[in-house]
Amino acid sequence: KGWTTLENAPIYEDMLIKEVFPTVKKNGVDGLEKVSISTKKNIDEMEFFLVLQFDSLKSVKKFAGENYETAYIPENAKEVLKRYDKTAEHYEFKGELIL
């Protein structure tokens, strides 16, 4: 999760879509299958909740390194975020229902 000012929210979202994740793919992280971006508007800030779906833990480690429980926050993203979670949580994907 990361939080921005309301003014920086569109900048951060655009950065994620046009810079951060295309760069990740370009750098050879083939196991990244999907990125979901969700937001929640609070009184004076925007909360971003990102879910990255990888094909394996090996791909997560290729993306984030051996310290993969440390959140991956690029330097340019840090410039527009007010704060962010320092750690990343990892879950095993079991499936999804499309109803």
All heavy atoms as an XYZ file, in Angstrom:
810
protein
N       0.837     -1.177      0.000
C       0.000      0.000      0.000
C       0.881      1.238      0.000
O       1.981      1.243      0.539
C      -0.882      0.040      1.238
C      -1.970     -0.984      1.281
C      -2.802     -0.755      2.532
C      -3.837     -1.825      2.692
N      -4.604     -1.627      3.930
N       0.351      2.287     -0.593
C       1.006      3.585     -0.576
C      -0.045      4.667     -0.539
O      -1.177      4.458     -0.991
N       0.313      5.808      0.014
C      -0.617      6.921      0.139
C      -0.013      8.162     -0.489
O       1.171      8.440     -0.316
C      -0.909      7.193      1.618
C      -1.664      6.092      2.294
C      -3.004      6.065      2.541
C      -1.147      4.877      2.833
N      -3.353      4.903      3.188
C      -2.227      4.150      3.384
C       0.127      4.305      2.901
C      -2.076      2.920      3.994
C       0.277      3.067      3.514
C      -0.810      2.391      4.045
N      -0.849      8.902     -1.222
C      -0.427     10.155     -1.837
C      -1.371     11.262     -1.379
O      -2.441     10.999     -0.842
C      -0.512     10.109     -3.377
O      -1.888     10.031     -3.765
C       0.265      8.950     -3.957
N      -0.975     12.491     -1.662
C      -1.937     13.585     -1.543
C      -2.967     13.389     -2.644
O      -2.725     12.662     -3.620
C      -1.258     14.942     -1.716
O      -0.696     15.006     -3.038
C      -0.155     15.187     -0.677
N      -4.097     14.038     -2.511
C      -5.112     13.951     -3.575
C      -4.564     14.518     -4.882
O      -4.875     14.013     -5.965
C      -6.382     14.681     -3.153
C      -7.119     14.069     -1.951
C      -8.311     14.941     -1.556
C      -7.563     12.645     -2.237
N      -3.736     15.543     -4.786
C      -3.159     16.157     -5.988
C      -2.182     15.223     -6.700
O      -2.078     15.235     -7.922
C      -2.438     17.472     -5.625
C      -3.353     18.554     -5.081
C      -3.726     18.349     -3.601
O      -2.998     17.652     -2.869
O      -4.774     18.873     -3.195
N      -1.435     14.425     -5.924
C      -0.437     13.539     -6.526
C      -0.999     12.195     -6.976
O      -0.314     11.432     -7.644
C       0.715     13.291     -5.544
C       1.685     14.442     -5.499
O       1.703     15.295     -6.378
N       2.493     14.496     -4.452
N      -2.244     11.899     -6.627
C      -2.830     10.600     -6.969
C      -2.800     10.311     -8.473
O      -2.348      9.229     -8.884
C      -4.245     10.491     -6.412
N      -3.247     11.245     -9.330
C      -3.195     10.924    -10.764
C      -1.767     10.797    -11.289
O      -1.505     10.008    -12.203
C      -3.919     12.091    -11.446
C      -4.330     13.037    -10.388
C      -3.922     12.492     -9.065
N      -0.844     11.523    -10.694
C       0.564     11.437    -11.108
C       1.099     10.053    -10.781
O       1.752      9.409    -11.610
C       1.399     12.532    -10.408
C       0.939     13.915    -10.861
C       2.893     12.330    -10.658
C       1.471     15.061    -10.012
N       0.818      9.582     -9.578
C       1.305      8.261     -9.153
C       0.666      7.143     -9.982
O       1.356      6.237    -10.448
C       1.026      8.063     -7.666
C       1.518      6.745     -7.120
C       2.863      6.406     -7.178
C       0.630      5.840     -6.544
C       3.317      5.190     -6.675
C       1.075      4.625     -6.042
C       2.412      4.309     -6.107
O       2.857      3.114     -5.609
N      -0.634      7.232    -10.184
C      -1.308      6.206    -10.977
C      -0.750      6.148    -12.398
O      -0.482      5.073    -12.936
C      -2.811      6.472    -11.013
C      -3.595      5.394    -11.703
C      -5.099      5.584    -11.596
O      -5.565      6.462    -10.844
O      -5.819      4.839    -12.282
N      -0.551      7.301    -12.996
C       0.025      7.375    -14.343
C       1.442      6.789    -14.355
O       1.819      6.070    -15.278
C       0.024      8.834    -14.805
C       0.317      8.974    -16.277
O      -0.412      8.371    -17.091
O       1.288      9.691    -16.612
N       2.205      7.080    -13.320
C       3.570      6.570    -13.201
C       3.575      5.042    -13.133
O       4.390      4.379    -13.787
C       4.223      7.153    -11.942
C       5.644      6.747    -11.708
S       6.285      7.388    -10.125
C       6.045      9.144    -10.327
N       2.654      4.479    -12.361
C       2.570      3.027    -12.257
C       2.279      2.387    -13.606
O       2.917      1.412    -14.002
C       1.473      2.628    -11.265
C       1.717      2.943     -9.799
C       0.452      2.693     -8.993
C       2.875      2.129     -9.252
N       1.322      2.961    -14.319
C       0.854      2.387    -15.584
C       1.838      2.601    -16.725
O       2.090      1.694    -17.524
C      -0.531      2.973    -15.940
C      -1.569      2.518    -14.904
C      -0.955      2.576    -17.351
C      -2.882      3.273    -14.975
N       2.427      3.781    -16.798
C       3.261      4.127    -17.953
C       4.759      3.947    -17.733
O       5.500      3.877    -18.715
C       2.985      5.559    -18.374
C       1.583      5.743    -18.915
C       1.348      7.152    -19.372
C      -0.064      7.313    -19.923
N      -0.364      8.704    -20.251
N       5.212      3.904    -16.473
C       6.650      3.817    -16.218
C       7.054      2.587    -15.408
O       7.849      1.778    -15.870
C       7.132      5.065    -15.456
C       7.073      6.354    -16.237
C       7.480      7.538    -15.384
O       8.450      7.401    -14.606
O       6.828      8.589    -15.467
N       6.501      2.475    -14.200
C       7.005      1.483    -13.257
C       6.862      0.062    -13.793
O       7.854     -0.665    -13.935
C       6.316      1.625    -11.878
C       6.726      0.486    -10.955
C       6.650      2.977    -11.249
N       5.650     -0.361    -14.102
C       5.471     -1.756    -14.493
C       5.913     -2.055    -15.919
O       6.435     -3.147    -16.163
C       4.051     -2.223    -14.166
C       3.863     -2.287    -12.674
C       3.068     -1.369    -12.028
C       4.556     -3.217    -11.924
C       2.937     -1.401    -10.644
C       4.433     -3.261    -10.546
C       3.622     -2.354     -9.901
N       5.807     -1.135    -16.878
C       6.440     -1.407    -18.176
C       7.963     -1.572    -18.054
O       8.555     -2.416    -18.722
C       6.076     -0.183    -19.016
C       4.767      0.274    -18.448
C       4.919      0.038    -16.967
N       8.587     -0.808    -17.163
C      10.032     -0.942    -16.943
C      10.356     -2.288    -16.326
O      11.332     -2.938    -16.702
C      10.549      0.204    -16.048
O      10.304      1.440    -16.709
C      12.040      0.052    -15.765
N       9.537     -2.728    -15.382
C       9.730     -4.046    -14.767
C       9.687     -5.123    -15.847
O      10.559     -5.996    -15.904
C       8.663     -4.304    -13.675
C       8.650     -5.758    -13.259
C       8.897     -3.392    -12.476
N       8.699     -5.090    -16.717
C       8.595     -6.086    -17.789
C       9.779     -5.997    -18.754
O      10.322     -7.012    -19.164
C       7.282     -5.911    -18.553
C       6.055     -6.334    -17.775
C       6.062     -7.785    -17.378
C       5.653     -8.690    -18.508
N       5.519    -10.103    -18.123
N      10.177     -4.773    -19.078
C      11.298     -4.570    -19.992
C      12.601     -5.118    -19.405
O      13.474     -5.576    -20.131
C      11.445     -3.079    -20.313
C      12.490     -2.766    -21.372
C      12.492     -1.300    -21.743
C      13.024     -0.490    -20.578
N      13.158      0.932    -20.884
N      12.712     -5.092    -18.072
C      13.922     -5.579    -17.410
C      13.947     -7.093    -17.256
O      14.797     -7.633    -16.571
C      14.089     -4.904    -16.041
C      14.479     -3.450    -16.175
O      14.939     -3.003    -17.220
N      14.283     -2.694    -15.122
N      13.004     -7.780    -17.883
C      13.066     -9.229    -17.962
C      12.370     -9.992    -16.860
O      12.662    -11.164    -16.656
N      11.444     -9.375    -16.152
C      10.687    -10.090    -15.133
C       9.487    -10.722    -15.836
O       8.391    -10.172    -15.852
C      10.271     -9.161    -13.973
C       9.504     -9.935    -12.907
C      11.496     -8.509    -13.363
N       9.718    -11.877    -16.431
C       8.690    -12.524    -17.244
C       7.555    -13.119    -16.427
O       6.474    -13.313    -16.935
C       9.322    -13.620    -18.105
C      10.334    -13.058    -19.082
O      10.117    -11.930    -19.563
O      11.337    -13.731    -19.333
N       7.782    -13.434    -15.167
C       6.775    -14.100    -14.367
C       5.698    -13.200    -13.809
O       4.759    -13.677    -13.182
N       5.805    -11.899    -14.026
C       4.763    -10.981    -13.568
C       3.605    -11.076    -14.543
O       3.702    -10.680    -15.695
C       5.286     -9.550    -13.489
C       4.296     -8.473    -13.038
C       3.711     -8.786    -11.673
C       4.975     -7.106    -13.020
N       2.495    -11.624    -14.059
C       1.355    -11.904    -14.929
C       0.299    -10.813    -14.917
O      -0.364    -10.578    -15.921
C       0.711    -13.228    -14.519
C       1.653    -14.405    -14.688
C       1.061    -15.711    -14.216
O       0.145    -15.705    -13.362
O       1.520    -16.762    -14.709
N       0.114    -10.170    -13.776
C      -0.976     -9.198    -13.674
C      -0.692     -8.238    -12.527
O      -0.152     -8.632    -11.505
C      -2.286     -9.955    -13.430
C      -3.510     -9.087    -13.314
C      -4.819     -9.883    -13.353
C      -5.060    -10.673    -12.120
N      -6.419    -11.265    -12.057
N      -1.082     -6.985    -12.718
C      -1.014     -5.976    -11.663
C      -2.408     -5.385    -11.509
O      -3.004     -4.928    -12.481
C      -0.010     -4.845    -11.999
C      -0.017     -3.772    -10.922
C       1.393     -5.408    -12.193
N      -2.925     -5.430    -10.298
C      -4.223     -4.824    -10.007
C      -3.984     -3.585     -9.155
O      -3.262     -3.643     -8.160
C      -5.120     -5.795     -9.243
O      -5.361     -6.948    -10.011
N      -4.593     -2.471     -9.555
C      -4.459     -1.207     -8.838
C      -5.832     -0.827     -8.315
O      -6.772     -0.649     -9.092
C      -3.916     -0.091     -9.759
C      -2.565     -0.489    -10.355
C      -3.824      1.235     -9.008
C      -2.080      0.427    -11.466
N      -5.936     -0.698     -7.009
C      -7.184     -0.255     -6.375
C      -6.882      0.998     -5.566
O      -5.778      1.157     -5.041
C      -7.738     -1.335     -5.441
O      -8.023     -2.508     -6.158
N      -7.867      1.888     -5.484
C      -7.679      3.124     -4.724
C      -8.838      3.341     -3.761
O      -9.941      2.820     -3.962
C      -7.581      4.357     -5.647
O      -8.782      4.469     -6.404
C      -6.373      4.273     -6.561
N      -8.555      4.116     -2.739
C      -9.569      4.507     -1.772
C      -9.309      5.965     -1.407
O      -8.244      6.310     -0.908
C      -9.479      3.636     -0.524
C     -10.467      3.994      0.554
C     -10.329      2.980      1.686
C     -10.504      3.625      3.012
N     -10.296      2.681      4.123
N     -10.288      6.798     -1.715
C     -10.154      8.221     -1.418
C     -10.502      8.470      0.042
O     -11.583      8.108      0.509
C     -11.063      9.049     -2.323
C     -10.881     10.532     -2.162
C     -11.750     11.302     -3.142
C     -11.571     12.792     -2.970
N     -12.443     13.532     -3.889
N      -9.575      9.052      0.763
C      -9.786      9.456      2.140
C      -9.960     10.975      2.172
O      -9.909     11.628      1.126
C      -8.615      8.996      3.009
C      -8.484      7.474      3.017
O      -9.465      6.758      3.168
N      -7.267      6.989      2.835
N     -10.131     11.540      3.314
C     -10.412     12.975      3.416
C      -9.355     13.820      2.721
O      -9.678     14.696      1.925
C     -10.557     13.401      4.890
C     -11.803     12.757      5.491
C     -10.612     14.919      5.023
C     -11.926     12.915      6.991
N      -8.094     13.548      3.003
C      -7.036     14.393      2.454
C      -5.934     13.608      1.748
O      -4.845     14.121      1.534
C      -6.430     15.258      3.560
C      -5.751     14.430      4.643
O      -5.983     13.205      4.687
O      -4.996     15.008      5.445
N      -6.223     12.359      1.396
C      -5.209     11.556      0.721
C      -5.880     10.430     -0.063
O      -7.049     10.122      0.126
C      -4.204     10.981      1.723
C      -4.804     10.008      2.710
C      -3.821      9.533      3.764
O      -2.688     10.052      3.839
O      -4.187      8.624      4.533
N      -5.088      9.823     -0.943
C      -5.540      8.682     -1.727
C      -4.687      7.475     -1.328
O      -3.454      7.561     -1.302
C      -5.385      8.944     -3.225
C      -5.974      7.863     -4.101
S      -7.776      7.820     -4.091
C      -8.141      9.258     -5.095
N      -5.357      6.376     -1.021
C      -4.675      5.137     -0.687
C      -4.643      4.248     -1.925
O      -5.667      4.069     -2.592
C      -5.415      4.433      0.448
C      -4.813      3.128      0.874
C      -5.576      2.498      2.028
O      -6.373      3.191      2.701
O      -5.375      1.287      2.248
N      -3.489      3.703     -2.214
C      -3.310      2.775     -3.332
C      -3.011      1.395     -2.782
O      -2.156      1.239     -1.905
C      -2.144      3.211     -4.232
C      -2.473      4.360     -5.118
C      -2.427      5.660     -4.644
C      -2.831      4.158     -6.444
C      -2.734      6.734     -5.460
C      -3.136      5.227     -7.276
C      -3.087      6.513     -6.776
N      -3.720      0.406     -3.283
C      -3.514     -0.989     -2.897
C      -3.166     -1.749     -4.165
O      -3.988     -1.857     -5.077
C      -4.783     -1.549     -2.241
C      -4.671     -2.982     -1.829
C      -3.847     -3.362     -0.786
C      -5.402     -3.958     -2.485
C      -3.756     -4.692     -0.396
C      -5.317     -5.291     -2.111
C      -4.490     -5.653     -1.062
N      -1.942     -2.240     -4.250
C      -1.472     -2.943     -5.444
C      -1.359     -4.427     -5.161
O      -0.841     -4.835     -4.118
C      -0.094     -2.426     -5.871
C       0.034     -0.931     -6.125
C       1.446     -0.578     -6.539
C      -0.951     -0.475     -7.172
N      -1.843     -5.232     -6.103
C      -1.684     -6.671     -6.038
C      -0.950     -7.092     -7.303
O      -1.439     -6.871     -8.410
C      -3.044     -7.401     -5.933
C      -2.834     -8.910     -5.946
C      -3.784     -6.963     -4.678
N       0.219     -7.683     -7.122
C       1.013     -8.177     -8.238
C       0.898     -9.694     -8.250
O       1.148    -10.345     -7.237
C       2.476     -7.781     -8.084
C       2.834     -6.323     -8.367
C       2.193     -5.377     -7.393
C       4.329     -6.150     -8.374
N       0.514    -10.240     -9.382
C       0.374    -11.694     -9.499
C       1.535    -12.234    -10.328
O       1.704    -11.874    -11.490
C      -0.953    -12.054    -10.151
C      -1.200    -13.544    -10.188
C      -2.596    -13.869    -10.700
O      -3.553    -13.193    -10.370
N      -2.687    -14.897    -11.522
N       2.323    -13.099     -9.698
C       3.467    -13.737    -10.344
C       3.169    -15.212    -10.565
O       2.336    -15.803     -9.879
C       4.709    -13.625     -9.448
C       5.273    -12.243     -9.352
C       4.811    -11.354     -8.398
C       6.290    -11.830    -10.198
C       5.337    -10.079     -8.289
C       6.827    -10.558    -10.099
C       6.352     -9.680     -9.141
N       3.898    -15.826    -11.482
C       3.698    -17.247    -11.756
C       4.380    -18.145    -10.733
O       4.043    -19.321    -10.615
C       4.139    -17.605    -13.175
C       5.630    -17.404    -13.411
O       6.351    -16.907    -12.516
O       6.082    -17.734    -14.523
N       5.334    -17.596     -9.970
C       6.046    -18.417     -8.982
C       6.800    -17.517     -8.012
O       7.031    -16.333     -8.286
C       7.056    -19.344     -9.682
O       8.096    -18.561    -10.262
N       7.213    -18.099     -6.898
C       8.028    -17.367     -5.938
C       9.385    -17.034     -6.541
O       9.971    -15.986     -6.247
C       8.192    -18.172     -4.646
C       8.909    -17.475     -3.503
C       8.225    -16.158     -3.120
C       8.979    -18.387     -2.294
N       9.872    -17.877     -7.425
C      11.141    -17.624     -8.122
C      11.056    -16.305     -8.903
O      11.993    -15.503     -8.896
C      11.466    -18.788     -9.059
C      12.756    -18.625     -9.810
C      13.012    -19.838    -10.705
C      14.269    -19.638    -11.527
N      14.529    -20.765    -12.419
N       9.934    -16.058     -9.551
C       9.746    -14.803    -10.291
C       9.656    -13.606     -9.349
O      10.135    -12.529     -9.676
C       8.493    -14.888    -11.160
O       8.656    -15.845    -12.171
N       9.034    -13.808     -8.187
C       8.987    -12.729     -7.184
C      10.404    -12.348     -6.786
O      10.750    -11.162     -6.722
C       8.176    -13.161     -5.937
C       8.290    -12.126     -4.830
C       6.721    -13.398     -6.290
N      11.238    -13.357     -6.545
C      12.621    -13.093     -6.144
C      13.416    -12.429     -7.261
O      14.275    -11.590     -6.998
C      13.294    -14.386     -5.699
C      12.747    -14.896     -4.380
C      13.406    -16.192     -3.981
C      12.865    -16.692     -2.649
N      13.487    -17.965     -2.253
N      13.125    -12.783     -8.505
C      13.800    -12.126     -9.636
C      13.414    -10.652     -9.689
O      14.227     -9.784     -9.980
C      13.446    -12.811    -10.957
C      14.187    -12.237    -12.133
C      13.941    -13.031    -13.399
C      14.751    -12.453    -14.540
N      14.507    -13.149    -15.792
N      12.171    -10.369     -9.366
C      11.657     -9.000     -9.345
C      12.206     -8.208     -8.168
O      12.724     -7.109     -8.321
C      10.131     -9.047     -9.294
C       9.472     -7.741     -8.975
C       9.475     -6.693     -9.880
C       8.823     -7.564     -7.762
C       8.855     -5.490     -9.589
C       8.189     -6.373     -7.461
C       8.211     -5.322     -8.380
N      12.112     -8.764     -6.969
C      12.400     -8.009     -5.746
C      13.717     -8.370     -5.086
O      14.131     -7.691     -4.147
C      11.255     -8.214     -4.753
N      14.366     -9.436     -5.533
C      15.608     -9.863     -4.902
C      15.347    -10.832     -3.759
O      14.214    -11.160     -3.439
N      16.427    -11.293     -3.143
C      16.304    -12.266     -2.061
C      15.562    -11.697     -0.855
O      14.948    -12.433     -0.103
C      17.680    -12.791     -1.649
C      18.268    -13.775     -2.644
C      17.392    -15.007     -2.865
O      16.884    -15.584     -1.881
O      17.209    -15.397     -4.033
N      15.622    -10.394     -0.652
C      14.864     -9.745      0.425
C      13.491     -9.349     -0.103
O      13.078     -8.198     -0.001
C      15.620     -8.525      0.967
C      16.904     -8.911      1.647
O      17.003     -9.969      2.249
N      17.905     -8.058      1.548
N      12.789    -10.303     -0.676
C      11.531    -10.035     -1.364
C      10.398     -9.606     -0.442
O       9.364     -9.160     -0.918
C      11.107    -11.242     -2.202
C      10.836    -12.491     -1.410
C       9.553    -12.782     -0.970
C      11.860    -13.378     -1.095
C       9.295    -13.934     -0.236
C      11.615    -14.518     -0.373
C      10.334    -14.792      0.062
O      10.087    -15.916      0.783
N      10.603     -9.694      0.872
C       9.574     -9.205      1.793
C       9.691     -7.700      2.037
O       8.821     -7.105      2.658
C       9.620     -9.989      3.097
C       9.165    -11.426      2.882
C       9.081    -12.241      4.152
O       9.494    -11.748      5.210
O       8.591    -13.370      4.074
N      10.740     -7.102      1.518
C      10.869     -5.646      1.544
C      10.104     -5.099      0.345
O      10.282     -5.569     -0.778
C      12.353     -5.229      1.456
O      13.042     -5.773      2.576
C      12.496     -3.722      1.441
N       9.248     -4.127      0.582
C       8.421     -3.570     -0.498
C       9.303     -2.942     -1.577
O      10.304     -2.288     -1.277
C       7.458     -2.535      0.067
N       8.913     -3.155     -2.832
C       9.603     -2.556     -3.974
C       8.959     -1.201     -4.259
O       7.814     -1.131     -4.694
C       9.487     -3.470     -5.198
C       9.959     -2.827     -6.472
C      11.318     -2.713     -6.743
C       9.052     -2.332     -7.399
C      11.759     -2.110     -7.910
C       9.485     -1.739     -8.567
C      10.832     -1.622     -8.831
O      11.259     -1.030     -9.982
N       9.691     -0.120     -3.973
C       9.205      1.235     -4.224
C      10.293      1.970     -5.007
O      11.339      2.318     -4.442
C       8.910      2.011     -2.917
C       8.084      1.192     -1.941
C       8.261      3.356     -3.237
C       6.661      0.928     -2.352
N      10.101      2.210     -6.307
C      11.107      2.943     -7.082
C      11.295      4.367     -6.536
O      10.376      4.944     -5.952
C      10.519      2.979     -8.495
C       9.467      1.931     -8.521
C       8.965      1.800     -7.119
N      12.470      4.904     -6.755
C      12.795      6.241     -6.236
C      11.828      7.308     -6.739
O      11.409      8.177     -5.975
C      14.240      6.623     -6.590
C      15.280      5.836     -5.810
C      15.133      5.957     -4.302
O      14.919      7.074     -3.790
O      15.233      4.909     -3.621
N      11.450      7.249     -8.026
C      10.530      8.275     -8.540
C       9.153      8.170     -7.887
O       8.460      9.174     -7.716
C      10.436      8.236    -10.062
C       9.975      6.900    -10.612
O      10.026      5.869     -9.942
N       9.535      6.897    -11.853
N       8.755      6.974     -7.489
C       7.478      6.805     -6.788
C       7.555      7.390     -5.385
O       6.596      7.996     -4.893
C       7.094      5.337     -6.735
N       8.690      7.226     -4.730
C       8.864      7.775     -3.383
C       8.669      9.284     -3.368
O       8.257      9.853     -2.357
C      10.241      7.419     -2.831
C      10.393      5.951     -2.496
C      11.786      5.658     -1.991
C      11.969      4.173     -1.722
N      13.333      3.867     -1.270
N       8.960      9.932     -4.487
C       8.846     11.392     -4.565
C       7.405     11.875     -4.512
O       7.153     13.011     -4.122
C       9.529     11.903     -5.835
C      11.030     11.699     -5.827
C      11.688     12.090     -7.134
O      11.039     12.752     -7.979
O      12.864     11.741     -7.315
N       6.440     11.041     -4.903
C       5.037     11.470     -4.897
C       4.210     10.789     -3.801
O       3.059     11.153     -3.591
C       4.359     11.265     -6.274
C       4.994     12.156     -7.321
C       4.380      9.821     -6.693
N       4.797      9.825     -3.122
C       4.081      9.150     -2.038
C       4.300      9.889     -0.721
O       5.406     10.335     -0.426
C       4.571      7.707     -1.889
C       4.172      6.744     -2.992
C       4.958      5.438     -2.874
C       2.681      6.481     -2.971
N       3.234     10.004      0.061
C       3.352     10.562      1.415
C       3.989      9.534      2.344
O       4.810      9.865      3.187
C       1.972     10.924      1.970
C       1.316     12.122      1.332
C      -0.106     12.326      1.818
C      -0.196     12.567      3.305
N      -1.591     12.851      3.739
N       3.562      8.282      2.183
C       4.099      7.173      2.960
C       3.746      5.879      2.228
O       2.921      5.885      1.320
C       3.558      7.173      4.389
C       2.087      6.921      4.525
C       1.626      7.073      5.991
N       0.240      6.688      6.161
C      -0.810      7.405      5.786
N      -0.634      8.568      5.194
N      -2.035      6.973      5.988
N       4.356      4.795      2.668
C       4.106      3.505      2.035
C       4.496      2.391      2.999
O       5.300      2.589      3.915
C       4.870      3.356      0.713
C       6.338      3.661      0.822
C       7.247      2.656      1.166
C       6.825      4.937      0.596
C       8.585      2.935      1.277
C       8.174      5.226      0.713
C       9.049      4.222      1.054
O      10.390      4.481      1.168
N       3.892      1.225      2.794
C       4.258      0.055      3.583
C       5.692     -0.325      3.260
O       6.091     -0.328      2.086
C       3.340     -1.128      3.273
C       1.944     -0.982      3.863
O       1.751     -0.108      4.735
O       1.059     -1.752      3.451
N       6.438     -0.669      4.270
C       7.847     -1.042      4.085
C       8.014     -2.519      3.714
O       9.056     -2.914      3.219
C       8.641     -0.755      5.362
C       8.551      0.687      5.837
C       9.343      1.617      4.968
C       9.479      2.986      5.596
N       8.615      3.995      5.080
N       6.980     -3.311      3.974
C       7.071     -4.742      3.669
C       5.966     -5.154      2.701
O       4.944     -4.486      2.586
C       6.961     -5.594      4.947
O       5.727     -5.304      5.597
C       8.119     -5.326      5.895
N       6.209     -6.251      2.030
C       5.238     -6.823      1.105
C       4.772     -8.161      1.672
O       5.559     -8.905      2.260
C       5.878     -7.036     -0.266
N       3.505     -8.454      1.502
C       2.962     -9.737      1.928
C       2.803    -10.628      0.707
O       2.498    -10.153     -0.381
C       1.604     -9.540      2.608
C       1.689     -8.723      3.886
C       0.350     -8.636      4.575
O      -0.214     -9.700      4.890
O      -0.117     -7.514      4.780
N       3.007    -11.920      0.897
C       2.941    -12.864     -0.211
C       1.938    -13.959      0.099
O       1.946    -14.536      1.183
C       4.328    -13.461     -0.483
C       5.347    -12.406     -0.771
N       5.450    -11.812     -2.012
C       6.254    -11.803      0.012
C       6.411    -10.898     -1.968
N       6.918    -10.875     -0.742
N       1.102    -14.235     -0.865
C       0.066    -15.245     -0.739
C       0.151    -16.195     -1.919
O       0.569    -15.813     -3.011
C      -1.332    -14.596     -0.731
C      -1.575    -13.665      0.417
C      -1.145    -12.350      0.388
C      -2.240    -14.110      1.552
C      -1.362    -11.485      1.453
C      -2.468    -13.260      2.625
C      -2.035    -11.935      2.568
O      -2.240    -11.112      3.606
N      -0.293    -17.404     -1.725
C      -0.383    -18.361     -2.822
C      -1.747    -18.195     -3.481
O      -2.781    -18.263     -2.822
C      -0.229    -19.785     -2.300
C      -0.237    -20.808     -3.398
C      -0.030    -22.226     -2.880
O       0.421    -22.379     -1.738
O      -0.343    -23.150     -3.624
N      -1.751    -17.960     -4.782
C      -2.983    -17.766     -5.539
C      -3.682    -19.110     -5.712
O      -3.100    -20.083     -6.189
C      -2.657    -17.153     -6.909
C      -3.861    -16.897     -7.755
C      -4.743    -15.883     -7.440
C      -4.109    -17.673     -8.878
C      -5.868    -15.643     -8.225
C      -5.220    -17.439     -9.673
C      -6.103    -16.417     -9.348
N      -4.943    -19.155     -5.344
C      -5.723    -20.386     -5.440
C      -6.700    -20.369     -6.604
O      -7.179    -21.405     -7.017
C      -6.494    -20.624     -4.135
C      -5.607    -20.889     -2.946
C      -4.881    -22.204     -3.123
C      -4.083    -22.567     -1.899
N      -3.420    -23.829     -2.008
N      -7.016    -19.217     -7.112
C      -7.952    -19.132     -8.218
C      -8.899    -17.958     -8.045
O      -8.854    -17.264     -7.035
N      -9.706    -17.733     -9.062
C     -10.686    -16.649     -8.976
C     -11.991    -17.121     -9.594
O     -12.000    -17.977    -10.467
C     -10.168    -15.382     -9.662
C      -9.921    -15.521    -11.142
C      -9.273    -14.288    -11.751
O      -9.220    -13.240    -11.096
O      -8.811    -14.375    -12.883
N     -13.064    -16.560     -9.102
C     -14.390    -16.878     -9.633
C     -14.866    -15.708    -10.471
O     -14.839    -14.573    -10.018
C     -15.372    -17.118     -8.495
C     -15.039    -18.248     -7.531
C     -16.029    -18.254     -6.382
C     -15.055    -19.578     -8.254
N     -15.237    -15.960    -11.671
C     -15.832    -14.936    -12.528
C     -17.295    -15.316    -12.680
O     -17.619    -16.337    -13.291
C     -15.108    -14.836    -13.878
C     -13.644    -14.496    -13.624
C     -15.795    -13.831    -14.773
C     -12.773    -14.481    -14.849
N     -18.146    -14.514    -12.085
C     -19.575    -14.858    -12.033
C     -20.394    -14.025    -12.989
O     -20.059    -12.947    -13.341
C     -20.086    -14.668    -10.598
C     -19.296    -15.421     -9.539
C     -19.772    -15.022     -8.153
C     -19.454    -16.921     -9.723
